[in-house]
């Protein structure tokens, strides 16, 4: 059930690893889409606006957790690539300790400061109660969300991207069924949507634990694996913390964008919510390609094979360009029909506004693809500083568009926030990658990597 990505054809390995990630990401989006579709059709525009208005608040913490756990499992993948299985299991235990601390902190922060955050974001009073209820329930399930990302990361670190997909497929279908039952039959409103999501993610965690215990013996932990090493924990945090900050910065930009959007009222909120959901689905191939590069580059970095990393990035950039063109054309043709899935019939103005957003953002998908490829590669080799700098560039440019352009040209200014941010961040990670690779393209590179691994293992 493991896959060594340090040998074999890079393109085939990356594509083979990315396909299950793509399907898994689509089912992950199905979680979100089912909420939006069911809430929008069964509960109406105000309920849809309540879910959409709170999404950036939750995503701030969700993306922090995603970045943090992703950083932790980078070390796990590097140890696997170096064939240091003792170090890999020690990485698992150190990651579990760090993840528990993070998830408890996030859940507490959300529950305590949720109401002030929603007020700060200008959430309209007519949707405030639903927005608060929806977010509070999701906050209680944060520990399960963190652990599903972490356990899935462990499985992917050893080269298995298929198994997390199967669990996501099952839990996504369960999520849809629960939402329908809780909202339609039990009349729980937005509470039912949030509760169904928490239950589905919890079942995914159980599935991951079962699979690791039965099918991945090299991840079975012993008492010795729990020996705490402060230096080894620092090695994990040196990657995980910058990645968490990077995702926090990215989500802060979305928070600012949503705050400005909220000031335009429920109709604009609903339109932007639907359009962004369509965009998230459409760009999943680019995200899957990036996630595949994170594991691929981490394993090859651990094995000291810089030339394979360069080759993988080259082919991935070409694939990203091809995907970007195909995805942009597809959204142009079927975007309106996809938006109609989220909006009740008769809301033609909401659909029109959402289509205007997609007409603009699709022109910039290539820059988003470059961000995924280069950012994940840099994170895979443990160089989280450059993606963090790119995150700040993205925050600045997204905030500029959301605040200034919205004042100048109205709500349409919000539609340029993402494209402008992608352009700036894409430039930073692309230049950063090439400078990093040039710096490490030396005769002593392989020796340096292997020496670092041996020194850390000895400690």
Number of C-alpha atoms within 10 A of each C-alpha: 12 15 16 17 23 22 12 10 12 20 16 11 20 24 18 14 25 23 18 20 27 24 19 24 21 24 22 17 18 21 25 19 21 21 24 25 21 22 28 22 16 17 17 15 23 21 26 31 31 27 28 24 29 24 20 22 23 20 19 20 24 23 22 27 29 23 23 29 31 28 28 29 31 28 29 32 31 30 27 28 29 23 15 16 15 16 22 27 23 25 26 23 19 23 25 17 13 18 21 13 11 19 22 14 13 19 18 15 13 20 16 11 10 20 17 9 15 19 13 10 22 18 27 20 10 12 18 21 15 21 28 21 17 23 24 20 19 22 24 18 19 26 22 20 23 26 25 25 22 26 24 24 25 27 24 24 29 26 23 20 26 19 18 24 22 17 22 26 20 15 25 26 15 19 27 22 14 20 27 21 16 20 20 16 9 11 14 15 19 27 21 22 29 25 20 25 25 21 16 24 26 18 17 27 22 15 20 21 14 12 14 17 13 10 12 14 10 15 19 13 15 11 6 10 17 15 11 13 12 11 11 18 18 13 16 24 20 17 26 29 19 23 30 26 21 27 26 25 24 25 24 22 27 23 22 20 24 25 24 22 27 21 15 15 14 24 20 21 27 29 27 28 23 29 24 17 19 22 19 16 17 22 21 20 24 26 23 25 26 28 24 29 30 28 32 31 31 32 31 25 27 28 22 21 18 20 12 20 23 17 13 22 22 13 13 26 20 12 18 25 17 13 20 24 15 13 20 22 14 13 20 14 11 10 21 18 12 17 22 17 17 28 24 17 10 8 13 12 12 23 27 13 20 26 22 16 20 21 14 14 20 21 15 18 26 22 22 22 29 26 28 24 30 27 29 28 29 24 27 31 24 23 20 24 17 23 29 25 18 26 30 23 22 28 25 20 22 26 24 21 23 28 19 13 18 21 14 11 10 13 19 19 19 25 23 21 26 24 21 21 26 26 20 21 27 27 15 22 26 20 12 20 21 12 11 13 15 9 10 13 12 10 8 9 16 17 11 12 16 15 12 12 18 13 9 12 15 8 9
